[in-house]
Amino acid sequence: MDESDERRADLVSRLEVIEAQALATRAQAYEGVHDELARRLEAAPGSTGR
């Protein structure tokens, strides 16, 4: 399993945990996931930023 596969598996696990939570908690958790993924995209090589 390469690094990309490990990240994907970690994300899926994290999303499964989030889905088991109450709605308000889920919303906050998804916001955190969104922020983290946005930071990764902006930091990626070739990113133009916004």
C-alpha positions as CSV (number, residue, x, y, z in Angstrom):
1,M,0.0,0.0,0.0
2,D,1.5,3.3,-1.0
3,E,1.2,6.7,0.8
4,S,-1.8,7.7,-1.4
5,D,-3.7,4.5,-0.5
6,E,-2.9,5.0,3.2
7,R,-4.3,8.6,3.1
8,R,-7.4,7.4,1.3
9,A,-8.0,4.6,3.9
10,D,-7.4,7.1,6.7
11,L,-9.9,9.5,5.2
12,V,-12.5,6.8,4.7
13,S,-12.0,5.7,8.4
14,R,-12.4,9.3,9.5
15,L,-15.6,9.7,7.5
16,E,-17.0,6.6,9.0
17,V,-16.4,7.9,12.5
18,I,-18.0,11.2,11.6
19,E,-21.1,9.5,10.1
20,A,-21.7,7.8,13.4
21,Q,-22.0,11.1,15.3
22,A,-25.0,13.3,16.0
23,L,-25.9,15.8,13.3
24,A,-24.4,18.9,14.9
25,T,-21.2,17.2,15.7
26,R,-21.0,15.7,12.2
27,A,-21.4,19.2,10.7
28,Q,-18.5,20.5,12.7
29,A,-16.4,17.5,11.9
30,Y,-17.1,17.8,8.1
31,E,-16.1,21.4,8.3
32,G,-12.8,20.4,9.8
33,V,-12.3,17.8,7.0
34,H,-13.1,20.4,4.4
35,D,-10.6,22.9,5.9
36,E,-7.9,20.3,6.0
37,L,-8.4,19.1,2.4
38,A,-8.5,22.8,1.2
39,R,-5.2,23.4,2.9
40,R,-3.7,20.3,1.3
41,L,-4.9,21.4,-2.1
42,E,-3.6,24.9,-1.7
43,A,-0.2,23.5,-0.6
44,A,0.0,21.0,-3.5
45,P,2.7,21.6,-6.1
46,G,1.3,23.5,-9.1
47,S,-1.5,25.0,-7.0
48,T,-2.5,28.4,-8.2
49,G,-4.1,29.3,-4.9
50,R,-7.2,31.6,-4.9
